[in-house]
Amino acid sequence: MRFLLFPLLLVILLGADPYFYLAVKTLTSNPYILQGYWAVDIFVVAWILIALLLPFPEGISKILKSGAMALFLIILVPKAFAVPVLLIEDAIRAFIGFPPAPFGRAKLRLQSQRYLFLGLYTDLPGASPVYGSPGNPLF
């Protein structure tokens, strides 16, 4: 049973990694962070494979395995909590604006919002001074 736990955790990590990477890529475009993301994952998985497959003395093997699994869980647990939240967010985002409005209504809504926005900052007739504008500040 213990030997089956690692492959199961590895499959979960390999399934969650690309999806979580998309969230990291959305947050930053720094190439060092993006490359570091994969470098840490590859390092930890390589360390685990080395600790499990290569013969080491019993004491060193135990230290290597416990350290590797600790790092593995440090990487896996945040992803395990974040991926369901990201999936729910994507599912909700898929249904925003459903059913789609007819083109004429959407265009009218966009034009009215643009008129309100421009009116607040240029004192066009019909613009409400409640929110403040250069001619009618709030304070």
Secondary structure in CASP SS format (residue, H / E / C, confidence):
PFRMAT SS
TARGET T0000
AUTHOR 0000-0000-0000
METHOD secondary structure of the structure
MODEL  1
M C 1.00
R H 1.00
F H 1.00
L H 1.00
L H 1.00
F H 1.00
P H 1.00
L H 1.00
L H 1.00
L H 1.00
V H 1.00
I H 1.00
L H 1.00
L H 1.00
G H 1.00
A H 1.00
D H 1.00
P H 1.00
Y H 1.00
F H 1.00
Y H 1.00
L H 1.00
A H 1.00
V H 1.00
K H 1.00
T H 1.00
L H 1.00
T C 1.00
S C 1.00
N C 1.00
P H 1.00
Y H 1.00
I H 1.00
L H 1.00
Q H 1.00
G H 1.00
Y H 1.00
W H 1.00
A H 1.00
V H 1.00
D H 1.00
I H 1.00
F H 1.00
V H 1.00
V H 1.00
A H 1.00
W H 1.00
I H 1.00
L H 1.00
I H 1.00
A H 1.00
L H 1.00
L H 1.00
L C 1.00
P C 1.00
F C 1.00
P C 1.00
E H 1.00
G H 1.00
I H 1.00
S H 1.00
K H 1.00
I H 1.00
L H 1.00
K H 1.00
S H 1.00
G H 1.00
A H 1.00
M H 1.00
A H 1.00
L H 1.00
F H 1.00
L H 1.00
I H 1.00
I H 1.00
L H 1.00
V H 1.00
P H 1.00
K H 1.00
A H 1.00
F H 1.00
A H 1.00
V H 1.00
P H 1.00
V H 1.00
L H 1.00
L H 1.00
I H 1.00
E H 1.00
D H 1.00
A H 1.00
I H 1.00
R H 1.00
A H 1.00
F H 1.00
I C 1.00
G C 1.00
F C 1.00
P C 1.00
P C 1.00
A C 1.00
P C 1.00
F H 1.00
G H 1.00
R H 1.00
A H 1.00
K H 1.00
L H 1.00
R H 1.00
L H 1.00
Q H 1.00
S H 1.00
Q H 1.00
R H 1.00
Y H 1.00
L H 1.00
F H 1.00
L H 1.00
G H 1.00
L H 1.00
Y H 1.00
T H 1.00
D C 1.00
L C 1.00
P C 1.00
G C 1.00
A C 1.00
S C 1.00
P H 1.00
V H 1.00
Y H 1.00
G C 1.00
S C 1.00
P C 1.00
G C 1.00
N C 1.00
P C 1.00
L C 1.00
F C 1.00
END
